[in-house]
Amino acid sequence: MSASSDTSPAATGHEAAVVLPANLHARPAGQLARAAGQFSSTIELDYNGKTINPTGVLGVMGLGATAGSTVTVRATGPDAHDAVAALTDVLASAE
C-alpha cells in the first residue's frame, strides 16, 4: 500500500476592504509590515489599481493610500483568514 503524497494544506483565500481613518505614513506602515511578516500566506494590499506586498514599509508607504480611501487586503494560504483579520485591524486603527 502506498500513502498519499499530498500532505500540504489546501490553499485558501480571504479578502476584506478597509476605509482608512488616517494616511498610511511611517508608523502604521511599520505596524502593517510587522503584522504581515508573521504569516506564511501570500498577502497583498490593493489600492487605486496598485498591488503591493505589505511586508516592506516603503512599499506600504508607496501605495499612497490616504485617509478616507479604501484599501483591499487579500491573502492566500493556510493562515489567510488570520492574516487578513490582523492586517485589517492594523489598517482600521491607523493614526
Backbone as ProteinMPNN parsed JSONL, in Angstrom:
{"seq_chain_A": "MSASSDTSPAATGHEAAVVLPANLHARPAGQLARAAGQFSSTIELDYNGKTINPTGVLGVMGLGATAGSTVTVRATGPDAHDAVAALTDVLASAE", "coords_chain_A": {"N_chain_A": [[0.83, -1.174, 0.0], [0.44, 2.226, -0.754], [1.039, 5.434, 0.579], [-0.719, 8.521, 0.459], [0.804, 11.2, -1.265], [0.252, 13.839, -1.063], [0.425, 16.046, 1.257], [0.195, 18.661, 1.834], [-1.49, 21.562, 3.105], [-4.642, 22.684, 1.904], [-4.734, 25.513, -0.162], [-6.144, 28.492, 0.873], [-8.181, 31.383, 0.383], [-8.732, 34.787, 1.317], [-10.388, 37.919, 1.692], [-10.697, 41.412, 2.348], [-12.066, 44.698, 2.671], [-11.011, 47.929, 3.725], [-11.774, 51.078, 5.055], [-9.688, 53.708, 5.381], [-8.787, 55.372, 8.397], [-6.776, 57.185, 8.635], [-3.836, 58.56, 6.96], [-1.46, 56.353, 5.356], [1.218, 56.57, 6.778], [4.614, 56.469, 8.107], [4.477, 55.182, 10.742], [1.975, 53.536, 10.886], [2.53, 52.051, 8.591], [4.813, 50.625, 9.282], [3.774, 49.076, 11.381], [1.974, 47.552, 9.949], [3.68, 46.158, 8.193], [5.17, 44.636, 10.038], [3.116, 43.049, 11.118], [2.283, 41.651, 8.803], [4.521, 40.119, 8.272], [4.366, 38.026, 10.036], [2.921, 35.914, 9.075], [2.445, 32.981, 7.017], [1.069, 32.954, 4.681], [0.535, 34.304, 1.369], [0.344, 37.683, 1.011], [-1.433, 40.561, -0.072], [-1.859, 44.055, -0.706], [-4.256, 46.142, -2.088], [-4.772, 49.147, -3.796], [-6.246, 51.724, -5.511], [-5.723, 50.631, -8.082], [-3.165, 49.669, -7.761], [-1.002, 47.132, -6.577], [0.594, 45.722, -3.806], [3.11, 43.99, -1.846], [2.736, 43.769, 1.521], [4.865, 43.465, 3.347], [7.001, 45.144, 3.389], [7.979, 48.312, 4.554], [8.464, 50.6, 2.944], [7.156, 49.911, 0.574], [4.497, 49.843, 1.438], [4.128, 52.522, 2.22], [4.558, 53.678, -0.255], [2.293, 53.025, -1.581], [0.488, 55.037, -1.328], [-1.97, 55.467, -0.096], [-4.599, 57.284, 1.38], [-6.299, 58.967, 4.117], [-9.679, 58.07, 4.46], [-9.794, 56.665, 2.098], [-10.257, 53.49, 0.403], [-8.774, 50.419, 1.068], [-7.907, 47.238, -0.091], [-7.373, 44.155, 1.404], [-5.811, 41.17, 0.726], [-5.305, 37.7, 0.939], [-3.686, 34.546, 0.445], [-3.383, 31.263, 1.357], [-2.433, 28.99, 4.053], [-2.976, 30.357, 6.462], [-4.593, 32.45, 5.757], [-7.082, 33.699, 6.448], [-6.617, 34.576, 9.103], [-4.454, 36.28, 8.628], [-5.566, 38.309, 7.009], [-7.462, 39.298, 8.82], [-5.794, 40.287, 10.881], [-4.289, 42.287, 9.518], [-6.329, 43.987, 8.608], [-7.251, 44.918, 11.05], [-5.02, 46.445, 11.891], [-4.971, 48.393, 9.851], [-7.51, 49.578, 10.202], [-7.194, 50.852, 12.606], [-5.306, 52.774, 12.226], [-3.358, 55.656, 12.914]], "CA_chain_A": [[0.0, 0.0, 0.0], [1.203, 3.472, -0.767], [0.356, 6.551, 1.234], [-0.883, 9.705, -0.379], [1.949, 12.102, -1.155], [-0.213, 15.218, -0.922], [0.208, 16.362, 2.666], [0.129, 20.113, 2.012], [-2.849, 22.048, 3.344], [-5.247, 23.357, 0.76], [-4.594, 26.967, -0.121], [-7.413, 29.195, 0.985], [-8.049, 32.814, 0.175], [-9.637, 35.643, 2.067], [-10.256, 39.303, 1.246], [-11.51, 42.381, 3.078], [-11.81, 46.094, 2.339], [-10.964, 48.785, 4.902], [-11.711, 52.519, 4.827], [-8.622, 54.181, 6.269], [-9.07, 56.536, 9.23], [-5.629, 58.088, 8.543], [-2.892, 58.235, 5.893], [-0.507, 55.283, 5.664], [2.562, 57.123, 6.961], [5.628, 55.529, 8.601], [4.095, 54.355, 11.895], [1.085, 52.428, 10.526], [3.182, 51.208, 7.582], [5.679, 49.718, 10.037], [2.913, 48.125, 12.092], [1.421, 46.66, 8.937], [4.766, 45.288, 7.719], [5.457, 43.667, 11.107], [1.997, 42.107, 11.19], [2.301, 40.813, 7.599], [5.658, 39.218, 8.362], [4.086, 36.929, 10.972], [2.082, 34.905, 8.437], [3.051, 32.254, 5.91], [0.268, 33.195, 3.478], [0.899, 35.392, 0.472], [-0.556, 38.791, 1.333], [-1.369, 41.703, -0.973], [-2.72, 45.213, -0.479], [-4.655, 46.786, -3.34], [-5.318, 50.492, -3.663], [-6.224, 52.576, -6.692], [-5.104, 49.919, -9.199], [-1.795, 49.283, -7.412], [-0.946, 45.997, -5.657], [1.913, 45.579, -3.186], [3.325, 43.044, -0.764], [2.836, 44.668, 2.673], [5.923, 43.145, 4.303], [8.007, 46.197, 3.354], [7.451, 49.625, 4.941], [8.495, 51.524, 1.806], [6.09, 49.512, -0.341], [3.22, 50.271, 2.019], [4.065, 53.985, 2.116], [4.49, 53.99, -1.674], [0.939, 52.771, -2.066], [-0.138, 56.357, -1.413], [-3.343, 55.457, 0.428], [-4.861, 58.405, 2.273], [-7.47, 58.871, 4.982], [-10.958, 58.035, 3.758], [-9.736, 55.791, 0.927], [-10.484, 52.071, 0.686], [-7.677, 49.501, 0.746], [-8.319, 45.843, -0.039], [-6.366, 43.221, 1.9], [-6.074, 39.854, 0.157], [-4.293, 36.704, 1.316], [-3.893, 33.182, 0.001], [-2.504, 30.337, 2.061], [-3.033, 28.262, 5.175], [-3.438, 31.257, 7.523], [-5.101, 33.625, 5.039], [-8.137, 34.382, 7.206], [-5.981, 35.261, 10.227], [-3.62, 37.352, 8.088], [-6.45, 39.407, 6.605], [-8.04, 39.86, 10.039], [-4.759, 41.058, 11.582], [-3.947, 43.482, 8.751], [-7.463, 44.917, 8.613], [-7.25, 45.566, 12.371], [-3.983, 47.481, 11.871], [-5.431, 49.479, 8.969], [-8.688, 50.24, 10.776], [-6.807, 51.638, 13.79], [-4.188, 53.653, 11.866], [-3.463, 57.027, 13.452]], "C_chain_A": [[0.875, 1.238, 0.0], [0.365, 4.581, -0.148], [0.245, 7.708, 0.256], [0.287, 10.656, -0.17], [1.534, 13.554, -0.975], [-0.546, 15.503, 0.538], [0.12, 17.863, 2.91], [-1.307, 20.549, 2.25], [-3.381, 22.765, 2.11], [-5.099, 24.867, 0.916], [-5.976, 27.593, -0.049], [-7.163, 30.674, 0.788], [-9.071, 33.568, 0.992], [-9.369, 37.08, 1.651], [-11.164, 40.192, 2.079], [-11.117, 43.785, 2.646], [-11.893, 46.927, 3.613], [-10.939, 50.242, 4.447], [-10.735, 53.083, 5.857], [-9.042, 55.401, 7.091], [-7.948, 57.58, 9.152], [-4.744, 57.665, 7.368], [-1.961, 57.106, 6.324], [0.908, 55.866, 5.706], [3.434, 56.081, 7.656], [5.152, 54.625, 9.742], [3.127, 53.237, 11.517], [1.684, 51.514, 9.462], [4.099, 50.198, 8.263], [4.884, 48.667, 10.787], [2.356, 47.086, 11.121], [2.476, 45.671, 8.443], [5.119, 44.235, 8.768], [4.36, 42.61, 11.2], [2.028, 41.143, 10.002], [3.41, 39.773, 7.656], [5.431, 38.016, 9.26], [3.336, 35.762, 10.327], [2.8, 34.24, 7.269], [2.271, 32.446, 4.608], [0.869, 34.309, 2.638], [-0.133, 36.489, 0.675], [-0.336, 39.918, 0.333], [-2.28, 42.807, -0.46], [-2.998, 45.828, -1.835], [-5.23, 48.153, -3.028], [-5.162, 51.215, -4.988], [-5.475, 51.922, -7.866], [-3.674, 49.459, -8.956], [-1.848, 48.153, -6.393], [0.473, 45.866, -5.121], [1.909, 44.443, -2.171], [3.562, 43.892, 0.483], [3.942, 44.349, 3.68], [7.036, 44.184, 4.315], [7.388, 47.56, 3.634], [7.406, 50.572, 3.743], [7.422, 51.191, 0.783], [4.735, 49.982, 0.14], [3.071, 51.785, 1.886], [3.924, 54.414, 0.654], [3.13, 53.733, -2.289], [0.161, 54.081, -2.196], [-1.56, 56.419, -0.9], [-3.509, 56.55, 1.479], [-6.133, 58.161, 3.093], [-8.748, 58.94, 4.152], [-10.965, 57.144, 2.53], [-9.918, 54.334, 1.362], [-9.313, 51.244, 0.185], [-8.219, 48.084, 0.881], [-7.143, 44.992, 0.404], [-6.76, 41.847, 1.381], [-4.956, 38.912, 0.584], [-4.707, 35.34, 0.798], [-2.894, 32.295, 0.723], [-3.187, 29.755, 3.277], [-3.546, 29.157, 6.302], [-4.001, 32.558, 6.947], [-6.138, 34.406, 5.844], [-7.535, 35.19, 8.361], [-5.137, 36.441, 9.76], [-4.475, 38.559, 7.711], [-7.049, 40.079, 7.836], [-7.018, 40.749, 10.765], [-4.437, 42.358, 10.844], [-5.102, 44.482, 8.692], [-7.577, 45.613, 9.962], [-6.222, 46.698, 12.415], [-4.445, 48.669, 11.031], [-6.573, 50.272, 9.58], [-8.344, 51.108, 11.982], [-5.637, 52.569, 13.504], [-4.433, 55.066, 12.399], [-2.479, 57.93, 12.753]], "O_chain_A": [[1.911, 1.291, 0.664], [-0.851, 4.647, -0.331], [1.049, 7.834, -0.668], [0.712, 10.891, 0.961], [2.387, 14.415, -0.755], [-1.656, 15.235, 0.997], [-0.014, 18.3, 4.053], [-2.237, 19.985, 1.673], [-2.619, 23.383, 1.366], [-5.314, 25.419, 1.996], [-6.865, 27.253, -0.829], [-6.052, 31.158, 1.005], [-10.139, 33.049, 1.317], [-8.241, 37.422, 1.296], [-12.259, 39.788, 2.47], [-9.963, 44.031, 2.295], [-12.734, 46.674, 4.476], [-10.171, 50.602, 3.554], [-10.944, 52.944, 7.062], [-9.592, 56.356, 6.544], [-8.142, 58.727, 9.554], [-4.879, 56.558, 6.845], [-1.705, 56.924, 7.514], [1.693, 55.675, 4.777], [3.03, 54.925, 7.779], [5.4, 53.42, 9.711], [3.421, 52.075, 11.799], [1.377, 50.322, 9.432], [4.151, 49.036, 7.858], [5.273, 47.5, 10.828], [2.278, 45.898, 11.436], [2.194, 44.482, 8.294], [5.341, 43.072, 8.43], [4.643, 41.42, 11.343], [1.819, 39.943, 10.178], [3.252, 38.665, 7.143], [6.227, 37.077, 9.245], [3.136, 34.73, 10.967], [3.649, 34.847, 6.616], [2.783, 32.123, 3.535], [1.618, 35.149, 3.138], [-1.334, 36.26, 0.531], [0.795, 40.2, -0.064], [-3.325, 42.547, 0.136], [-2.086, 46.014, -2.641], [-6.057, 48.311, -2.13], [-4.058, 51.305, -5.525], [-4.693, 52.578, -8.554], [-3.039, 48.915, -9.86], [-2.642, 48.199, -5.452], [1.437, 45.894, -5.885], [0.86, 43.999, -1.704], [4.513, 44.674, 0.504], [3.949, 44.918, 4.771], [7.928, 44.118, 5.162], [6.384, 47.925, 3.022], [6.413, 51.273, 3.549], [6.837, 52.094, 0.185], [3.918, 50.462, -0.646], [2.015, 52.276, 1.487], [3.249, 55.399, 0.357], [2.853, 54.181, -3.401], [-0.708, 54.218, -3.058], [-2.292, 57.348, -1.242], [-2.662, 56.716, 2.357], [-6.926, 57.269, 2.794], [-8.873, 59.771, 3.252], [-12.028, 56.886, 1.966], [-9.754, 53.996, 2.534], [-8.91, 51.352, -0.973], [-8.909, 47.766, 1.85], [-6.048, 45.093, -0.15], [-7.894, 41.405, 1.566], [-3.786, 39.295, 0.586], [-5.891, 35.012, 0.718], [-1.692, 32.556, 0.696], [-4.372, 29.991, 3.51], [-4.459, 28.762, 7.028], [-3.903, 33.621, 7.561], [-6.079, 35.633, 5.912], [-7.898, 36.347, 8.571], [-5.104, 37.482, 10.416], [-4.145, 39.693, 8.055], [-7.133, 41.306, 7.888], [-7.358, 41.844, 11.211], [-4.325, 43.414, 11.468], [-4.876, 45.691, 8.724], [-7.96, 46.782, 10.019], [-6.514, 47.784, 12.916], [-4.324, 49.818, 11.456], [-6.602, 51.499, 9.487], [-9.112, 52.001, 12.343], [-5.033, 53.102, 14.435], [-5.545, 55.592, 12.344], [-2.408, 59.121, 13.059]]}, "name": "protein", "num_of_chains": 1, "seq": "MSASSDTSPAATGHEAAVVLPANLHARPAGQLARAAGQFSSTIELDYNGKTINPTGVLGVMGLGATAGSTVTVRATGPDAHDAVAALTDVLASAE"}
